[in-house]
Protein backbone atom coordinates (compact mmCIF):
# COMPACT_ATOMS: atom_id res chain seq x y z
CA UNK A 1 0.00 0.00 0.00
CA UNK A 2 1.24 3.47 -0.82
CA UNK A 3 0.30 6.81 0.71
CA UNK A 4 -0.39 10.13 -0.94
CA UNK A 5 -0.54 13.88 -0.41
CA UNK A 6 -3.13 16.10 -2.06
CA UNK A 7 -1.66 19.51 -2.90
CA UNK A 8 -3.24 22.65 -4.21
CA UNK A 9 -3.41 26.41 -4.19
CA UNK A 10 -5.84 28.28 -1.90
CA UNK A 11 -6.20 31.03 -4.52
CA UNK A 12 -7.68 28.47 -6.90
CA UNK A 13 -9.29 26.12 -4.38
CA UNK A 14 -12.01 24.04 -5.97
CA UNK A 15 -10.45 24.20 -9.42
CA UNK A 16 -9.53 20.59 -10.31
CA UNK A 17 -6.77 21.85 -12.59
CA UNK A 18 -5.09 23.49 -9.59
CA UNK A 19 -5.03 20.43 -7.34
CA UNK A 20 -2.64 17.53 -7.75
CA UNK A 21 -1.69 14.30 -5.99
CA UNK A 22 1.78 13.20 -5.02
CA UNK A 23 1.49 9.43 -4.55
CA UNK A 24 3.85 6.58 -3.84
CA UNK A 25 5.01 7.26 -0.27
CA UNK A 26 5.88 3.98 1.42
CA UNK A 27 4.64 5.05 4.86
CA UNK A 28 2.16 7.57 6.24
CA UNK A 29 5.04 9.23 8.10
CA UNK A 30 6.86 9.92 4.83
CA UNK A 31 3.69 11.42 3.33
CA UNK A 32 3.25 13.60 6.43
CA UNK A 33 6.85 14.82 6.31
CA UNK A 34 6.46 15.75 2.63
CA UNK A 35 3.25 17.65 3.44
CA UNK A 36 4.86 19.44 6.42
CA UNK A 37 7.78 20.63 4.31
CA UNK A 38 5.47 21.64 1.46
CA UNK A 39 3.34 23.76 3.80
CA UNK A 40 6.40 25.25 5.52
CA UNK A 41 7.82 26.25 2.12
CA UNK A 42 4.52 27.97 1.26
CA UNK A 43 4.51 29.87 4.56
CA UNK A 44 8.15 30.90 4.17
CA UNK A 45 7.49 32.14 0.63
CA UNK A 46 4.95 34.60 2.06
CA UNK A 47 6.78 35.55 5.28
CA UNK A 48 8.72 38.53 3.87
CA UNK A 49 5.47 40.13 2.67
CA UNK A 50 3.72 40.00 6.07
CA UNK A 51 4.15 42.47 8.92
CA UNK A 52 2.40 40.44 11.63
CA UNK A 53 1.73 36.75 12.33
CA UNK A 54 -1.99 37.33 11.71
CA UNK A 55 -1.26 38.93 8.37
CA UNK A 56 0.95 35.96 7.44
CA UNK A 57 -1.84 33.57 8.43
CA UNK A 58 -4.36 35.51 6.34
CA UNK A 59 -2.01 35.62 3.36
CA UNK A 60 -1.37 31.89 3.60
CA UNK A 61 -5.11 31.17 3.76
CA UNK A 62 -5.71 33.34 0.68
CA UNK A 63 -2.69 32.61 -1.53
CA UNK A 64 -0.66 29.80 0.00
CA UNK A 65 -0.39 26.23 -1.16
CA UNK A 66 -1.86 23.44 0.93
CA UNK A 67 -0.96 19.78 1.39
CA UNK A 68 -3.42 17.27 2.82
CA UNK A 69 -2.69 13.79 4.09
CA UNK A 70 -4.16 11.66 6.87
CA UNK A 71 -2.45 12.16 10.20
CA UNK A 72 -1.40 15.78 9.68
CA UNK A 73 -3.20 18.50 11.64
CA UNK A 74 -2.86 21.27 9.08
CA UNK A 75 -4.15 24.09 11.27
CA UNK A 76 -1.74 23.26 14.09
CA UNK A 77 1.15 22.86 11.65
CA UNK A 78 0.48 26.19 9.92
CA UNK A 79 0.31 27.90 13.32
CA UNK A 80 3.64 26.31 14.26
CA UNK A 81 5.27 27.40 10.99
CA UNK A 82 4.05 30.97 11.43
CA UNK A 83 5.36 31.13 15.01
CA UNK A 84 8.66 29.38 14.22
CA UNK A 85 10.40 30.47 11.01
CA UNK A 86 12.42 27.83 9.18
CA UNK A 87 16.11 27.99 10.01
CA UNK A 88 17.57 25.51 7.52
CA UNK A 89 16.90 24.81 3.84
CA UNK A 90 16.04 21.19 4.66
CA UNK A 91 12.92 22.33 6.53
CA UNK A 92 11.35 23.48 3.26
CA UNK A 93 12.90 20.94 0.88
CA UNK A 94 9.84 18.86 0.11
CA UNK A 95 11.03 18.03 -3.42
CA UNK A 96 13.81 15.85 -2.00
CA UNK A 97 11.14 13.61 -0.45
CA UNK A 98 9.06 13.18 -3.62
CA UNK A 99 8.85 9.44 -4.34
CA UNK A 100 8.45 10.22 -8.06
CA UNK A 101 11.58 12.20 -8.97
Secondary structure as UniProt FT lines:
FT   STRAND          3..9
FT   HELIX           10..12
FT   TURN            13..14
FT   HELIX           16..18
FT   STRAND          19..25
FT   HELIX           28..47
FT   TURN            48..49
FT   HELIX           53..63
FT   STRAND          65..68
FT   TURN            70..71
FT   HELIX           74..83
FT   HELIX           89..92
FT   HELIX           95..97
//
